[in-house]
Amino acid sequence: MSKVLVIGSINMDLVVETERYPEAGETIIGGKFEQIHGGKGSIMSLILKK
């Protein structure tokens, strides 16, 4: 197995579904919540792992 060093960013997107966009200054209740990873370094590492 070869060794690979990936230098890049790792990000985490926090996504909440809502029925509508809030008005300016308004707080609304969210629904489904997801954490989605991303970033060039993270994605490249996953690709190279396969």
C-alpha positions as CSV (number, residue, x, y, z in Angstrom):
1,M,0.0,0.0,0.0
2,S,1.4,3.4,-1.0
3,K,1.5,6.3,1.4
4,V,-0.1,9.6,0.4
5,L,0.0,13.0,2.1
6,V,-2.9,15.3,1.2
7,I,-2.7,18.9,2.2
8,G,-5.9,20.9,2.0
9,S,-9.0,22.1,3.9
10,I,-11.6,20.1,5.7
11,N,-15.1,21.8,6.1
12,M,-18.3,20.8,7.7
13,D,-21.6,22.2,6.2
14,L,-24.5,22.4,8.6
15,V,-27.8,22.1,6.7
16,V,-31.3,22.7,8.1
17,E,-34.5,22.3,6.1
18,T,-37.2,24.9,6.7
19,E,-40.6,25.4,5.2
20,R,-39.6,29.0,4.0
21,Y,-36.9,31.5,4.2
22,P,-37.0,33.7,7.4
23,E,-37.7,37.4,7.1
24,A,-35.0,39.8,8.2
25,G,-34.5,39.4,12.0
26,E,-37.0,36.6,12.2
27,T,-36.2,33.2,13.9
28,I,-38.0,30.2,12.6
29,I,-38.1,26.5,13.6
30,G,-36.0,24.2,11.5
31,G,-36.7,20.6,10.4
32,K,-34.3,18.0,9.2
33,F,-30.7,18.6,10.1
34,E,-27.6,17.3,8.3
35,Q,-23.9,17.6,8.7
36,I,-22.1,17.2,5.4
37,H,-18.3,17.0,5.2
38,G,-16.4,18.7,2.4
39,G,-13.2,20.6,1.5
40,K,-10.6,19.9,-1.1
41,G,-8.4,17.9,1.3
42,S,-11.2,15.8,2.7
43,I,-12.7,14.9,-0.7
44,M,-9.3,14.1,-2.2
45,S,-8.5,11.8,0.7
46,L,-11.8,9.9,0.2
47,I,-11.1,9.6,-3.6
48,L,-7.6,8.2,-3.0
49,K,-8.8,5.8,-0.3
50,K,-10.9,3.9,-3.0
